[in-house]
Amino acid sequence: MATQATTAVVIHELGNLDSISVEQVLLPSLEENQVLIQIECAPINPIDLMLATGHHGIPPPPKILGFEGSGTVIRSGSHPYAQSLVGKRVAALSPLQGGFGALSEYLVTSAFTVVVLRDSVTFEQGASLLINPLTVAIMIERLKEGRQTSAVFNAAASSLAKMAIRWCQSLNISPICLVKRQEQVDLLASLGVQHVFNTSKDGWKDEAKAVTSQLGTKIGFDCISGTETQDMINLLLDGGTVHVYGSLSGQEPQISSFSLISGDKSIRGLTWGTWFFRLPADKKSEVENEVQDLIGSILKTDFHAEITLDGVKDAIKQYSTKKTDSKFLVRVRKTQ
């Protein structure tokens, strides 16, 4: 099978955002179960920044950035399922260990990690159909499993957290939100969130603990790690569990063994991929349908700006400042 040349965003030195450039790259030949996708749109996610700064143990650079995107399958390997996808509009993941990401005109990836888009779902929506919405889907699954009526979220003004908040509100589950700036408090209040705490202010821990005690909160979702994992553990009632799904601090969770033992508390990893791709076919289809049902409302992504591949370097630098509204949609394919 012939290789494919592509224009892509490449990083040459992990941790050095100035080493990002747009250049021509030759993609690998298709294997039996792979597809070639012409990418239309791709978002810049926290995981993209983490990959660019050397987290997650990816192969050494040079590496094409971008962990997810949307586009059209234009070629496939010999596997029947891969062949059935040719001509289909899809949301797709890049192979994390392959070094070939979605911030590229073309993407080679496994046919079994794509989701076929409905006609009603746009490429813009499809670009962010997987990582954030499916992470929120497993959060909701955990909440339902434990019959929880409230939950703690940190980094609660993020795109993902806002999705989780809207879904919780639709199920009458009370979100308890932790943020770092007053503007984020105001933002969440405008979304109807009753319990929002600014962790940069004195006394927030006692105030938040009073709310979790009143609501009987036993579950939290932590995407920051470091010392904030312990802060969340302390907020939960005895028997509670913190689900860690990110490490925005760049640190491992710092926790007190005594707080786990004395309160019969626990921490647990949460990753949507391990959960989603192991689901039985009927359940996986059900989740795909639910996510596409909600992608224009509860699971919508609010983009700060649209850019091209040439703007990715500056956008990632801006994204690294962790501004609330700095979510970028990269419009990859050039239209005439």
Rosetta blueprint (number, residue, H / E / L):
1 M L
2 A L
3 T L
4 Q E
5 A E
6 T E
7 T E
8 A E
9 V E
10 V E
11 I E
12 H L
13 E L
14 L L
15 G L
16 N L
17 L H
18 D H
19 S H
20 I E
21 S E
22 V E
23 E E
24 Q E
25 V E
26 L E
27 L E
28 P L
29 S L
30 L L
31 E L
32 E L
33 N L
34 Q E
35 V E
36 L E
37 I E
38 Q E
39 I E
40 E E
41 C E
42 A E
43 P E
44 I L
45 N L
46 P H
47 I H
48 D H
49 L H
50 M H
51 L H
52 A H
53 T L
54 G L
55 H H
56 H H
57 G H
58 I L
59 P L
60 P L
61 P L
62 P L
63 K E
64 I E
65 L L
66 G L
67 F L
68 E E
69 G E
70 S E
71 G E
72 T E
73 V E
74 I E
75 R E
76 S E
77 G L
78 S L
79 H L
80 P H
81 Y H
82 A H
83 Q H
84 S H
85 L L
86 V L
87 G L
88 K L
89 R E
90 V E
91 A E
92 A E
93 L E
94 S L
95 P L
96 L L
97 Q L
98 G L
99 G L
100 F L
101 G L
102 A L
103 L L
104 S E
105 E L
106 Y E
107 L E
108 V E
109 T E
110 S E
111 A H
112 F H
113 T H
114 V E
115 V E
116 V E
117 L L
118 R L
119 D L
120 S L
121 V L
122 T L
123 F H
124 E H
125 Q H
126 G H
127 A L
128 S L
129 L L
130 L L
131 I H
132 N H
133 P H
134 L H
135 T H
136 V H
137 A H
138 I H
139 M H
140 I H
141 E H
142 R H
143 L H
144 K H
145 E H
146 G L
147 R L
148 Q L
149 T L
150 S E
151 A E
152 V E
153 F E
154 N E
155 A L
156 A L
157 A L
158 S L
159 S H
160 L H
161 A H
162 K H
163 M H
164 A H
165 I H
166 R H
167 W H
168 C H
169 Q H
170 S H
171 L L
172 N L
173 I L
174 S E
175 P E
176 I E
177 C E
178 L E
179 V E
180 K L
181 R L
182 Q H
183 E H
184 Q H
185 V H
186 D H
187 L H
188 L H
189 A H
190 S H
191 L L
192 G L
193 V L
194 Q L
195 H E
196 V E
197 F E
198 N E
199 T L
200 S L
201 K L
202 D L
203 G L
204 W H
205 K H
206 D H
207 E H
208 A H
209 K H
210 A H
211 V H
212 T H
213 S H
214 Q H
215 L H
216 G L
217 T L
218 K L
219 I E
220 G E
221 F E
222 D E
223 C L
224 I L
225 S L
226 G L
227 T H
228 E H
229 T H
230 Q H
231 D H
232 M H
233 I H
234 N H
235 L H
236 L L
237 L L
238 D L
239 G L
240 G L
241 T E
242 V E
243 H E
244 V E
245 Y L
246 G L
247 S L
248 L L
249 S L
250 G L
251 Q L
252 E L
253 P L
254 Q L
255 I L
256 S L
257 S H
258 F H
259 S H
260 L H
261 I H
262 S H
263 G H
264 D L
265 K L
266 S E
267 I E
268 R E
269 G E
270 L L
271 T L
272 W H
273 G H
274 T H
275 W H
276 F H
277 F L
278 R L
279 L L
280 P L
281 A H
282 D H
283 K H
284 K H
285 S H
286 E H
287 V H
288 E H
289 N H
290 E H
291 V H
292 Q H
293 D H
294 L H
295 I L
296 G L
297 S L
298 I L
299 L L
300 K L
301 T L
302 D L
303 F L
304 H L
305 A E
306 E E
307 I E
308 T L
309 L H
310 D H
311 G H
312 V H
313 K H
314 D H
315 A H
316 I H
317 K H
318 Q H
319 Y H
320 S L
321 T L
322 K L
323 K L
324 T L
325 D L
326 S L
327 K L
328 F E
329 L E
330 V E
331 R E
332 V L
333 R L
334 K L
335 T L
336 Q L
